[in-house]
Structures are given as C-alpha cells and as structure tokens.
Amino acid sequence: MSNSAPRDASLRAADTDRIQVAQLLTDAAAQGRLDLTEFEVRLAKAYAATTYDELDVLTTDLPGIANTRRGACKPAPSTVLLAILSGFERRGRWNVPRKMTTFTLFGGGVVDLRYADFTSSEVSIHAYSIMGGQTILLPPEVNVHIHGIGVMGGFNHDLGDTGTPGAPHVTITGFSICGGIGIKRKKRRPQTRLESA
C-alpha cells in the first residue's frame, strides 16, 4: 500500500501496509462511512491480512478512500507526557509513536489508544507514577505485554483476552511508587465519532 507502482495483489503485505489500511479505515469511520461494528470487523481483517489483495478488498467499497495512498508509513516521533502537580490526557484520534514515556508525580494522566492511529506495529510505553496515577486504555484488538511493578501501589497486569493476530503489539513497562498505573482493555463506544484530535 505504501507503493503507488503497479503490484501483484498476491504479494505479501508488510506491517506498514496493514497500518496504512487501518488508518484509511479510521478515516472512513470518522467520515461516517463505516459504523463501529463494521469498522472493528474490517480493522481486525486488515491486521490479519497477509497479501495486498486481502487489504485492497477492505476499502474497495469506500469512494475516495479506496484509491488513497498516503506514501510510506513512518512512526510518529517519540513522546514524553509529564504530569507534575498537574495532569495530562491523550484521547481521541492521534498518532501513537513507537516509543512513549509517561510520568506522573502528585498528578494524573490518561492515555487512550482506542481511537488513535498506530504508526508502528511495535509500541513501547514506559509508564512511571510516584504519588500519582495513570490509566492506559487499550482497544480490544491490540496485543499487550506488561512488565511493571508497584511499590506500595499498583501496576495492573490482568487484562484477560488476547488481541487479534497481526495487530500492533504494545509493551508496557515501568513502576509505580505510592501510586497506581491502571491498564484496561476497553471497547470503543458506538456513539463516539473517530474525529481528529
């Protein structure tokens, strides 16, 4: 998908091609062309696709979306979110970087990945809380590994279900001291439009 030259539809697609189609599907949902259920079904199929043909079929019925090519998919720059005696929120539609660090000190923060555009198939979040709290909300399809500790506080490890094969893989590491880091897999809400942040 990242190449506009003619190609064989039976060729194997790369992670960047799958991410690009996921972004196109998010565009279609934001424009009201796909309802939430159809969007999530197609998103799971995009992440599981192995060939260009499997990816192309997911956007062929979306006028103005199907033939869009965004060029090479590049990871967003690394991000640091700080809350010192304050707070941060990252919600809505935004570009998830390959690396992100979150830190709260006597503050709080929310990182919501449910409506965001992943720009890499591998995402690393380093989360730290001291006398503060954070919540990280994950969409149902992502795959997650958590390696964090809580000292006189909590670092959630129990997410239950696994994600969709081929979907982005999120690794969350860090610690909380006298605070908490809550990590939840949460469904998208039907009434929420996927608007650009």
Phi and psi in degrees as a GROMACS rama.xvg file:
@    title "Ramachandran Plot"
@    xaxis  label "Phi"
@    yaxis  label "Psi"
@TYPE xy
-82.1299  0.55839  SER-2
-120.253  125.188  ASN-3
-86.3025  -5.56129  SER-4
-71.1427  153.972  ALA-5
-57.1279  142.895  PRO-6
-145.454  160.018  ARG-7
-80.2495  122.14  ASP-8
-63.6048  -18.6829  ALA-9
-86.7879  -3.94008  SER-10
-67.3819  152.132  LEU-11
-72.7818  136.647  ARG-12
-86.7193  153.988  ALA-13
-99.5144  168.915  ALA-14
-55.8492  -40.1093  ASP-15
-64.8486  -32.5727  THR-16
-67.1163  -41.7339  ASP-17
-64.9486  -41.4505  ARG-18
-64.1011  -40.4693  ILE-19
-62.6469  -42.7968  GLN-20
-66.3836  -37.4507  VAL-21
-59.6236  -39.8825  ALA-22
-67.3016  -38.2757  GLN-23
-64.5564  -39.958  LEU-24
-65.8  -36.2753  LEU-25
-65.1561  -39.1508  THR-26
-58.0602  -45.9657  ASP-27
-62.8867  -40.5453  ALA-28
-66.4852  -38.7849  ALA-29
-64.7118  -30.1235  ALA-30
-86.1029  -0.0965722  GLN-31
81.1333  13.7526  GLY-32
-83.682  -18.8776  ARG-33
-130.02  134.495  LEU-34
-79.3916  171.877  ASP-35
-59.9583  -42.9071  LEU-36
-63.1665  -48.0258  THR-37
-63.8024  -39.4047  GLU-38
-59.1433  -48.3766  PHE-39
-67.32  -35.2385  GLU-40
-63.9929  -47.4935  VAL-41
-67.6538  -35.3486  ARG-42
-63.0305  -44.389  LEU-43
-61.4523  -40.6691  ALA-44
-66.4851  -36.6988  LYS-45
-63.6492  -44.6476  ALA-46
-67.5868  -29.8936  TYR-47
-87.203  -10.1634  ALA-48
-64.3784  144.095  ALA-49
-114.239  -18.0815  THR-50
-123.808  163.5  THR-51
-61.8607  -37.333  TYR-52
-59.8954  -43.5651  ASP-53
-63.6636  -32.7596  GLU-54
-75.3808  -43.1378  LEU-55
-60.5515  -37.9204  ASP-56
-64.3476  -20.5835  VAL-57
-77.1355  -16.5711  LEU-58
-123.44  0.971425  THR-59
-63.5288  -26.763  THR-60
-95.177  15.6473  ASP-61
-113.501  93.8174  LEU-62
-56.0392  134.998  PRO-63
81.6462  -13.9294  GLY-64
-103.743  -41.124  ILE-65
-56.226  -40.3372  ALA-66
-97.1868  5.63707  ASN-67
-74.1403  132.599  THR-68
-125.303  125.791  ARG-69
-93.0657  -3.81051  ARG-70
85.5701  -170.507  GLY-71
-61.0486  137.652  ALA-72
-86.9063  115.699  CYS-73
-114.176  139.346  LYS-74
-61.0129  142.11  PRO-75
-65.7408  154.967  ALA-76
-63.2763  152.901  PRO-77
-55.6824  147.273  SER-78
-129.78  143.133  THR-79
-122.034  126.587  VAL-80
-113.777  120.783  LEU-81
-117.943  140.54  LEU-82
-137.282  99.8978  ALA-83
-114.864  109.632  ILE-84
54.9183  33.8761  LEU-85
-158.509  -157.055  SER-86
-148.692  165.384  GLY-87
-138.077  153.834  PHE-88
-141.316  134.136  GLU-89
-127.391  103.101  ARG-90
-133.684  171.717  ARG-91
76.4611  -149.162  GLY-92
-96.4427  118.362  ARG-93
-152.521  162.94  TRP-94
-88.5354  119.586  ASN-95
-80.6502  123.108  VAL-96
-78.2683  168.789  PRO-97
-67.6801  -35.5356  ARG-98
-128.916  134.563  LYS-99
-141.848  139.171  MET-100
-120.518  131.178  THR-101
-121.375  139.814  THR-102
-143.422  127.895  PHE-103
-124.267  134.407  THR-104
-133.212  110.421  LEU-105
51.7677  39.6642  PHE-106
-151.71  -170.49  GLY-107
-145.159  162.18  GLY-108
-156.191  156.278  GLY-109
-132.82  129.26  VAL-110
-120.847  112.268  VAL-111
-109.682  112.311  ASP-112
-95.8319  0.663211  LEU-113
-66.1761  -31.7398  ARG-114
-113.149  7.90498  TYR-115
-85.9306  160.407  ALA-116
-96.6195  119.149  ASP-117
-76.523  137.195  PHE-118
-112.296  2.22212  THR-119
-149.533  149.428  SER-120
-78.2713  -15.1548  SER-121
-122.635  122.378  GLU-122
-123.655  133.864  VAL-123
-119.196  120.879  SER-124
-114.87  122.452  ILE-125
-104.278  110.305  HIS-126
-113.49  128.877  ALA-127
-133.948  134.397  TYR-128
-136.487  130.389  SER-129
-125.584  115.307  ILE-130
52.0661  37.3378  MET-131
-151.147  -172.846  GLY-132
-146.049  153.901  GLY-133
-140.326  152.429  GLN-134
-128.644  130.313  THR-135
-116.274  117.841  ILE-136
-103.547  126.111  LEU-137
-113.78  141.917  LEU-138
-72.1987  160.183  PRO-139
-59.8417  -31.5784  PRO-140
-82.7325  -18.9458  GLU-141
-72.5846  153.003  VAL-142
-98.0653  137.896  ASN-143
-132.81  139.645  VAL-144
-127.471  132.088  HIS-145
-120.142  127.973  ILE-146
-135.449  84.8069  HIS-147
-143.957  162.042  GLY-148
-130.026  152.114  ILE-149
-116.716  130.736  GLY-150
-115.393  112.158  VAL-151
53.403  34.412  MET-152
-165.066  -166.723  GLY-153
-127.282  149.508  GLY-154
-139.383  102.307  PHE-155
-63.765  132.782  ASN-156
-120.776  -10.8633  HIS-157
-97.8939  98.1122  ASP-158
-106.221  -14.8736  LEU-159
79.7754  -113.771  GLY-160
-55.8163  152.198  ASP-161
-89.8873  166.908  THR-162
-86.9846  -166.112  GLY-163
-87.1308  134.717  THR-164
-55.8868  134.237  PRO-165
88.5595  -14.5383  GLY-166
-70.6078  161.343  ALA-167
-53.6265  147.967  PRO-168
-107.363  121.79  HIS-169
-109.803  123.706  VAL-170
-108.553  124.477  THR-171
-115.631  122.121  ILE-172
-126.4  166.981  THR-173
140.777  -159.09  GLY-174
-154.491  162.579  PHE-175
-134.69  135.412  SER-176
-121.048  117.752  ILE-177
52.3635  37.656  CYS-178
-154.101  -158.434  GLY-179
-153.698  147.015  GLY-180
-126.574  109.413  ILE-181
-97.9185  128.217  GLY-182
-120.975  120.814  ILE-183
-131.297  138.894  LYS-184
-92.4964  120.628  ARG-185
-135.797  136.263  LYS-186
-69.5945  152.624  LYS-187
-71.752  152.129  ARG-188
-93.2884  133.582  ARG-189
-58.9008  -34.4716  PRO-190
-78.1219  -8.82889  GLN-191
-86.0963  123.743  THR-192
-82.7306  145.318  ARG-193
-85.3606  77.6462  LEU-194
-93.5958  153.228  GLU-195
-67.7158  138.79  SER-196
